[in-house]
Structures are given as structure tokens and as C-alpha cells.
Amino acid sequence: MPLSTFAGNGMINLLTRGVAFTPPTRVFVSLHTANPGNTGASEVTTTQWPSYVRADASQGGNVADGFSASTTKLTANLLELLFANYDGAGTLTVTHFALWSAQTGGNCLWTGALVANKALLTGDECVIYPGDLDLSVS
């Protein structure tokens, strides 16, 4: 699971040049239909899923409430992330996720593959349970 180009550049500049990196005040989780790469491409659209919105990892709390403190270069989500029921036509398969600095637009921070692809049919829920969104750096 790579950091995005934006986040990677920010961390490199902070650690090697002392250039301040402003962390996001909120972190949002998006769903993707293909590998988002380092930029967050292939995010689900409201044309595909009319009620889709990115999930707020901290659900309105402090940004630190969304993920556990890292101890061994690992973290995981602390809260259940429930996306609106799928209300698109036909089947929509989500394969990846990304973290963002804003609910719309913003900077892509991190991307990764889901453990298993999720094929959504009309009316299906998409839930990321606490501890299921694992992030690590190598």
C-alpha cells in the first residue's frame, strides 16, 4: 500500500529537508473500481453509484480518532465505515481504496487493494469494519 505522490513528497521533504508538511484536518476513505495508483484514479462516481460519498474515517471526531496510533509502522481504522447502500444499476465491483484530505477533491494520501473484491448489487451495503483497513509503510 503506497503513499500517494503528494504524501510521499511531503514526507521526504519533511525528513530530509525540514520542510513542514501540513497534515490533513480530516481523512476520508474512497472506494475504487481499479488500482488508483499514486493519484487516486478510478474512484467510484455518482454516475455509477448515485448516493456514493467518501467516508469520514473519524466520523466527525478528531482526525486522530479514525486510525490507531502506529507502533510498528502499522495502523488500522478504529471506527466502522458504512457507505450508503448501493443504488446504481447492475453490478459494481470495488477493488481498491484510497485516503483523501477532503470529502470531494483534496489530495490523495494513500492507496491500496482490498483483501477481496466486492461485487455490489442494488441495495447492498459496503462496510469496512474496525481493524479491517490496515495501512503500513516499509
Beta strands, then each sheet from edge to edge (+ up, - down):
strand 1: 28-32
strand 2: 55-56
strand 3: 74-76
strand 4: 81-83
strand 5: 92-100
strand 6: 108-120
strand 7: 126-128
strand 8: 134-136
sheet 1: 2+ 1- 5+ 6-
sheet 2: 3+ 8-
sheet 3: 4+ 7-
end
